[in-house]
Amino acid sequence: MRSVRLVGPILALVTFTALPLAAQGSGSVRGQIVDSVTQQALAGAMVTIVGTPRAAQIGAQGVERSLRRIARYADGWMTNKLSPSEFAEQFARIRAMAREEGRDPAALGSALYHNININEDRQRALEESKSFLDTYYTSKFSPAFVEGWTVAGSPAQCIAELRDYAEAGLGHIALRLTSWDQRGQLKRFLAEVAPALAGDR
């Protein structure tokens, strides 16, 4: 059985400031655009911020081009919001493309940015995760979306879900604690979840 390198306790407190924009359909920024030399305001100037497009926006060909770039140029692939089976399918595709590009597919690393909430009541863990993520991203995620992006439940349930990712070929995972009790969740993770996974190595 493969093991997941546990970087979650450290990365659990790291945030990505660009992700809130990606989570929204649109947004706006107010300010003034000025000429860098004269410092004079440029009337009517507009700025467009383009994020990473979602599969629904770019279609199958866009996804293939993205995976091809990873296979051709990257040292590895970090993703999020994928189930273990979706991860395995897409990473297998990237490795096949790497082979086509004359690269060693085994040399490509993989990582997943995911959430965790440890609570014997899985439904309450998911509800707290939704509240946390909705507040963090100033969004209103669907319960199904949150469930697909969160390992949740008792320590045994969380261990089983994390092992599913390891068995799917995942090399590294960065976990965010989606709970208002950050210290309590970190203590539970370190005491009740991480030791079981470390034994898989």
Order of alpha helices (4+ residues) and beta strands (2+ residues): beta-alpha-alpha-alpha-beta-alpha-beta-alpha-alpha-beta-alpha-beta-alpha-alpha
